[in-house]
């Protein structure tokens, strides 16, 4: 395996759009056509591949390489290294090629690996010079979680004197109180929720990814909000439609869409002064983080979230460790020298 890592600043490379129209350039165009015709990639994905591969061909042209068969593993690794370390401009004044973030380097290396694998499959090259070059591992991104007081402000934002406001309050309480995904929440039907309301010990059946069913408790706040919506809000919304089994209805009486559910949260976040970066997943992250902060076992949280592996859930423990460290550093008299 060829390691990818920072190295000494190399000589400047040509601009990414200065691509030689030789064998490599033709290979890239053929591969991009293949992505569109055979794999049906989106316009956004195609643009990203085109940008990454143009940059790669420009680098090889600067090394005097224009034939795919002449590319070596060392050249592929050098390209990845330059992407991560950047290329200083002549005289050291700024960057000729600025360094990329690990995630961007990883994406570019994947594009290069895919190109060379395609070249072998098409008989253009006998060997794959990128097979042993691995992209850098992006740093683990911790999920964003709101503080408890921020969640309380968010949940209190919807007005309770309109059918839509009652619906919004119930939706937000369900999202935070159960940790469900937005798709799972808007997918709930009245019959299932009524069954859970009638039997406090039954739990709410949620259909998650891969149509895997799980039971989640429905807390008292969510119960009260859903009951108020069923009594005073949903009948008004349902009268505007042709009859729907869905719990959460839109303005025309049809099932609330994921996008509309997202809009509900965005509106409440703005009213609560939390900005527009709060998403339905933010409430899911907050649900898990607050449970762990309160002493819940990580495997219990795993079941509540519907994670197939506890490894996925354990990322939330990193959030709580950071919180504990912050409290320690700000509260303990001997934390600082």
C-alpha positions as CSV (number, residue, x, y, z in Angstrom):
1,X,0.0,0.0,0.0
2,X,1.3,3.4,-0.9
3,X,0.9,5.9,2.0
4,X,-0.6,9.3,1.3
5,X,0.7,12.0,3.5
6,X,2.3,15.5,3.7
7,X,5.7,16.0,2.1
8,X,8.0,18.8,1.0
9,X,6.4,21.5,-1.1
10,X,6.8,20.4,-4.7
11,X,7.3,22.5,-7.8
12,X,4.3,24.4,-9.2
13,X,1.9,22.5,-11.3
14,X,0.1,23.8,-14.4
15,X,-3.5,25.1,-14.0
16,X,-6.2,22.6,-13.7
17,X,-7.9,23.6,-17.0
18,X,-4.6,23.2,-19.0
19,X,-5.5,19.6,-20.0
20,X,-3.6,18.1,-22.9
21,X,-5.9,16.6,-25.5
22,X,-3.9,13.4,-25.7
23,X,-4.5,9.8,-24.6
24,X,-5.2,10.8,-21.0
25,X,-7.6,13.6,-22.0
26,X,-9.5,11.2,-24.3
27,X,-9.6,8.6,-21.5
28,X,-11.0,11.1,-19.1
29,X,-13.7,12.1,-21.5
30,X,-14.6,8.5,-22.3
31,X,-14.9,7.8,-18.6
32,X,-17.1,10.8,-18.0
33,X,-19.3,9.7,-20.8
34,X,-19.5,6.2,-19.2
35,X,-20.5,7.8,-15.9
36,X,-23.4,9.5,-17.6
37,X,-24.6,6.8,-19.9
38,X,-23.9,3.6,-18.0
39,X,-24.1,4.8,-14.4
40,X,-26.5,7.7,-14.7
41,X,-24.7,10.0,-12.2
42,X,-26.1,13.4,-11.3
43,X,-24.9,16.6,-12.9
44,X,-23.3,17.6,-9.6
45,X,-21.4,14.3,-9.3
46,X,-20.3,14.5,-12.9
47,X,-19.0,18.1,-12.4
48,X,-17.0,17.0,-9.3
49,X,-15.4,14.1,-11.2
50,X,-14.6,16.3,-14.1
51,X,-12.9,18.9,-11.9
52,X,-10.9,16.3,-10.0
53,X,-9.8,14.4,-13.1
54,X,-8.9,17.6,-15.0
55,X,-6.6,18.5,-12.1
56,X,-5.1,15.1,-12.2
57,X,-4.4,15.2,-15.9
58,X,-2.9,18.6,-15.6
59,X,-0.5,17.3,-12.9
60,X,0.5,14.4,-15.1
61,X,1.1,16.8,-18.0
62,X,3.4,18.8,-15.8
63,X,5.3,15.6,-15.2
64,X,5.6,14.9,-18.9
65,X,3.1,12.0,-18.8
66,X,0.3,11.9,-21.4
67,X,-0.2,8.1,-21.8
68,X,-2.3,6.2,-19.3
69,X,0.1,3.2,-19.6
70,X,3.0,5.4,-18.4
71,X,1.4,6.4,-15.1
72,X,3.1,4.8,-12.0
73,X,1.9,4.2,-8.4
74,X,4.4,6.8,-7.3
75,X,2.9,9.4,-9.6
76,X,-0.6,8.8,-8.3
77,X,0.7,9.0,-4.7
78,X,2.6,12.2,-5.5
79,X,-0.6,13.8,-6.9
80,X,-2.5,12.9,-3.8
81,X,0.3,14.4,-1.7
82,X,0.3,17.6,-3.6
83,X,-3.5,17.9,-3.2
84,X,-3.1,17.6,0.6
85,X,0.1,19.7,1.0
86,X,-0.7,22.3,-1.7
87,X,1.8,23.8,-4.1
88,X,3.5,27.1,-3.2
89,X,3.6,29.8,-5.9
90,X,7.0,30.8,-7.3
91,X,8.9,32.7,-4.7
92,X,6.8,31.3,-1.9
93,X,4.2,34.2,-2.3
94,X,0.9,32.4,-1.8
95,X,-0.4,29.2,-3.3
96,X,-0.2,28.0,-6.9
97,X,-2.5,25.1,-5.8
98,X,-4.0,25.6,-2.4
99,X,-4.1,22.5,-0.1
100,X,-7.4,20.6,0.0
101,X,-9.2,19.3,3.1
102,X,-8.9,15.6,3.7
103,X,-12.4,14.9,2.6
104,X,-11.7,16.7,-0.8
105,X,-8.5,14.8,-1.2
106,X,-10.3,11.5,-0.5
107,X,-12.9,12.3,-3.1
108,X,-10.2,13.2,-5.7
109,X,-8.3,10.0,-5.0
110,X,-11.4,8.0,-5.4
111,X,-12.0,9.6,-8.8
112,X,-8.4,8.8,-9.9
113,X,-8.8,5.2,-8.7
114,X,-12.1,4.8,-10.6
115,X,-10.5,6.2,-13.8
116,X,-7.6,3.8,-13.8
117,X,-9.9,0.8,-12.9
118,X,-12.0,1.8,-15.9
119,X,-8.9,2.0,-18.1
120,X,-8.0,-1.6,-17.2
121,X,-11.5,-2.8,-17.8
122,X,-11.5,-1.2,-21.2
123,X,-8.1,-2.6,-22.1
124,X,-6.5,0.8,-22.3
125,X,-4.0,-0.1,-19.6
126,X,-2.6,-3.5,-18.5
127,X,-2.1,-2.6,-14.9
128,X,-3.8,-0.3,-12.4
129,X,-1.3,2.2,-10.9
130,X,-3.8,3.5,-8.4
131,X,-4.9,0.2,-6.9
132,X,-2.6,0.5,-3.8
133,X,-3.0,4.3,-3.2
134,X,-5.5,4.9,-0.4
135,X,-7.2,8.2,0.2
136,X,-6.6,9.9,3.6
137,X,-9.2,9.2,6.2
138,X,-11.3,12.3,6.9
139,X,-11.4,13.3,10.5
140,X,-14.4,12.2,12.5
141,X,-17.1,14.9,12.5
142,X,-19.0,15.1,15.8
143,X,-22.7,15.4,15.5
144,X,-24.2,18.8,16.4
145,X,-26.4,18.8,19.5
146,X,-28.5,21.6,21.0
147,X,-28.3,22.4,24.7
148,X,-31.4,21.5,26.7
149,X,-32.5,25.1,27.0
150,X,-32.2,25.6,23.3
151,X,-34.4,22.5,22.7
152,X,-36.9,23.9,25.1
153,X,-37.0,27.2,23.3
154,X,-37.4,25.4,20.0
155,X,-40.3,23.2,21.2
156,X,-42.1,26.3,22.7
157,X,-41.9,28.3,19.4
158,X,-45.0,27.0,17.5
159,X,-48.2,28.9,18.3
160,X,-50.9,26.6,19.9
161,X,-53.9,28.6,18.6
162,X,-53.9,27.3,15.0
163,X,-54.2,23.8,13.6
164,X,-50.8,24.1,11.9
165,X,-49.2,25.4,15.1
166,X,-50.6,22.4,17.0
167,X,-49.3,20.1,14.3
168,X,-45.8,21.7,14.4
169,X,-45.6,21.5,18.2
170,X,-46.6,17.8,18.1
171,X,-44.1,17.0,15.3
172,X,-41.2,18.7,17.1
173,X,-42.1,16.9,20.4
174,X,-42.1,13.6,18.6
175,X,-38.8,14.2,16.8
176,X,-37.0,15.1,20.0
177,X,-38.9,12.9,22.4
178,X,-38.4,9.7,20.3
179,X,-35.2,10.4,18.3
180,X,-37.0,9.4,15.1
181,X,-35.8,10.5,11.7
182,X,-37.9,13.1,9.9
183,X,-39.0,10.4,7.3
184,X,-40.0,8.1,10.1
185,X,-42.0,10.8,11.9
186,X,-44.0,11.9,8.8
187,X,-44.5,8.3,8.0
188,X,-46.5,7.7,11.2
189,X,-50.2,6.8,10.9
190,X,-53.0,7.8,13.3
191,X,-54.0,4.3,14.2
192,X,-50.5,3.4,15.4
193,X,-50.1,6.6,17.4
194,X,-53.6,6.1,18.9
195,X,-52.6,2.6,20.0
196,X,-49.5,4.0,21.7
197,X,-51.6,6.7,23.4
198,X,-54.1,4.2,24.7
199,X,-51.4,2.0,26.2
200,X,-48.6,3.9,27.9
201,X,-46.5,0.7,28.1
202,X,-46.9,-0.3,24.5
203,X,-44.5,2.2,22.9
204,X,-44.6,3.7,19.4
205,X,-43.9,1.4,16.4
206,X,-41.5,3.2,14.0
207,X,-40.6,1.9,10.5
208,X,-36.9,2.7,10.0
209,X,-34.3,2.1,7.4
210,X,-34.6,-1.1,5.5
211,X,-38.2,-1.3,6.7
212,X,-36.9,-2.4,10.0
213,X,-39.4,-1.9,12.8
214,X,-38.6,-0.8,16.3
215,X,-40.4,0.3,19.4
216,X,-39.7,3.7,21.0
217,X,-41.3,5.1,24.2
218,X,-43.6,8.1,23.8
219,X,-42.9,10.5,26.7
220,X,-45.5,12.6,28.5
221,X,-44.7,15.9,26.7
222,X,-45.0,14.2,23.3
223,X,-48.2,12.5,24.4
224,X,-49.8,15.8,25.5
225,X,-48.7,17.6,22.3
226,X,-50.0,14.8,20.0
227,X,-53.3,14.5,21.9
228,X,-53.9,18.2,21.6
229,X,-53.1,18.1,17.9
230,X,-55.4,15.1,17.3
231,X,-58.3,16.8,19.2
232,X,-58.0,20.4,18.0
233,X,-55.7,20.5,15.0
234,X,-55.8,17.4,12.8
235,X,-59.6,17.4,12.2
236,X,-59.4,20.8,10.7
237,X,-56.5,19.8,8.4
238,X,-58.1,16.5,7.5
239,X,-61.4,18.3,6.4
240,X,-59.4,19.9,3.6
241,X,-58.3,16.6,2.1
242,X,-59.9,13.4,0.8
243,X,-59.0,11.3,3.8
244,X,-55.5,10.2,4.8
245,X,-54.3,7.8,7.4
246,X,-51.3,10.0,8.1
247,X,-50.8,11.5,11.6
248,X,-49.2,14.7,10.3
249,X,-51.1,16.5,7.6
250,X,-50.2,19.4,5.4
251,X,-52.4,22.5,4.6
252,X,-54.4,20.5,2.0
253,X,-55.0,17.5,4.2
254,X,-52.4,15.2,2.6
255,X,-49.5,13.5,4.4
256,X,-46.9,16.0,5.4
257,X,-43.8,15.6,3.3
258,X,-40.2,15.4,4.5
259,X,-39.5,18.8,3.0
260,X,-42.4,20.3,4.7
261,X,-41.4,18.8,8.0
262,X,-37.9,20.3,7.5
263,X,-39.6,23.7,6.9
264,X,-41.5,23.3,10.2
265,X,-38.3,22.9,12.1
266,X,-36.5,25.8,10.2
267,X,-39.4,28.1,11.0
268,X,-39.4,27.2,14.7
269,X,-35.6,27.5,14.9
270,X,-35.8,31.0,13.5
271,X,-38.5,32.0,15.9
272,X,-36.5,30.6,18.8
273,X,-33.4,32.6,17.7
274,X,-31.4,29.5,16.9
275,X,-30.6,30.4,13.3
276,X,-31.2,28.3,10.2
277,X,-28.6,25.6,10.7
278,X,-30.9,23.4,12.8
279,X,-32.1,20.3,11.0
280,X,-34.3,17.3,11.9
281,X,-31.1,15.4,12.4
282,X,-30.0,18.0,15.0
283,X,-32.9,17.0,17.2
284,X,-32.0,13.3,16.7
285,X,-28.4,14.1,17.7
286,X,-29.7,16.1,20.7
287,X,-32.0,13.2,21.7
288,X,-29.0,10.7,21.8
289,X,-26.6,13.1,23.5
290,X,-29.0,14.2,26.2
291,X,-29.8,10.5,27.0
292,X,-26.1,9.7,27.3
293,X,-25.5,12.8,29.4
294,X,-28.3,11.6,31.7
295,X,-26.6,8.2,32.2
296,X,-28.3,6.0,29.5
297,X,-26.4,2.9,28.3
298,X,-25.1,3.3,24.8
299,X,-26.7,0.0,23.7
300,X,-30.1,1.3,24.9
301,X,-29.6,4.4,22.8
302,X,-28.6,2.2,19.9
303,X,-31.9,0.4,20.0
304,X,-33.9,3.7,20.4
305,X,-32.1,5.2,17.3
306,X,-32.4,2.0,15.3
307,X,-28.7,1.8,14.6
308,X,-27.6,-1.6,13.2
309,X,-24.2,-1.3,14.9
310,X,-23.3,0.1,18.3
311,X,-20.2,1.6,16.6
312,X,-22.5,4.2,14.9
313,X,-24.0,5.1,18.2
314,X,-20.7,5.4,20.0
315,X,-19.8,8.6,18.1
316,X,-22.3,10.4,20.5
317,X,-20.2,9.3,23.4
318,X,-17.4,11.6,22.0
319,X,-19.8,14.5,22.3
320,X,-20.5,13.8,26.0
321,X,-16.8,13.3,26.7
322,X,-16.1,16.7,25.2
323,X,-19.0,18.1,27.4
324,X,-17.5,16.5,30.5
325,X,-14.1,17.9,29.7
326,X,-15.5,21.4,29.2
327,X,-17.3,21.3,32.5
328,X,-14.2,20.0,34.3
329,X,-11.9,22.7,32.8
330,X,-14.3,25.5,33.7
331,X,-15.3,24.2,37.1
332,X,-12.5,22.4,38.9
333,X,-10.1,24.7,40.8
334,X,-7.1,22.6,39.9
335,X,-7.9,22.1,36.2
336,X,-5.5,24.9,35.1
337,X,-1.9,25.5,36.3
